[in-house]
């Protein structure tokens, strides 16, 4: 089950409703949760969960226990939104951080003011880079040791903070974290190494979105294939569990790939490769496996079909999700399918 932002975490704390939602979908071979911020600074959207307070860790413990009670496995996706945020969505005292002080085009929804422009971020100092990395490590440690989740996914895709460092449109730094492939990859690789050292590489996955344009990034640049080959090679050295490749061509309307980037990543990473996009049948899932990849992610069909696996096994018709309730609070369009 792919990570799916659902915005049900009132006060950014995982709650009873979320326990029910994830438990209903525990027959997925692996649940990767919605994006969860390791820091108050990374809460970009309204009502998304965090993993930096005692109450949040306790909430995730309850969710993990509910999934485990039904025999499921669950990784929490750690997502720092960076410049993709609005002040109204941030906890008091937080600041909007990014590699460079470049405002993202587009708007962010807030419960108070509706749609507003993204915040202009503060370019991170070297100390802020280190402290943010430390937040990822602490959140990972607490989620594994206290919340009893099975693993962590580092969200380095879809235009959020880790991806903002990788992409030259959002990263215009001139120090150790900018310009070259090695430097633009450094922030992600350092976090991955530190988290793996803390909880073990077998409990860590990384999500990437090559050729992604979502959240005002550059989908094509001269060294894009070399960038993701380098990332794959370096992540492979850390003995991580998997790389999760988002195919933005389906849900995000991204342009077509100009190279067989999934194959390139697979050839340069010795762990498991997950990918998907528009998978609503056994045939579509098998096509991804037959292309040489290892696991298939399923997104929106799991929203409206908590029994998705059973329906595929028995050739039953899938129910379509209600897009109007994707991000609304409450059980409607969430736990009532």
CORGI-V693635 format. One record per helix or strand. SS is the DSSP state (hx for helix, st for strand). FROM is the first residue (numbers start at 0). LEN is the number of residues. If there is no record, write none. Layout:
ss=SS from=FROM len=LEN
ss=SS from=FROM len=LEN
//
This chain:
ss=hx from=9 len=3
ss=hx from=15 len=9
ss=st from=30 len=7
ss=hx from=39 len=3
ss=st from=49 len=1
ss=hx from=53 len=16
ss=st from=73 len=5
ss=hx from=86 len=3
ss=st from=96 len=2
ss=st from=106 len=4
ss=st from=113 len=4
ss=st from=121 len=2
ss=hx from=125 len=20
ss=st from=150 len=6
ss=hx from=160 len=6
ss=hx from=180 len=19
ss=hx from=200 len=3
ss=st from=203 len=5
ss=hx from=223 len=13
ss=st from=241 len=4
ss=hx from=247 len=4
ss=hx from=260 len=8
ss=st from=271 len=5
ss=hx from=281 len=9
ss=st from=294 len=3
ss=hx from=299 len=5
ss=hx from=307 len=6
ss=hx from=322 len=3
//
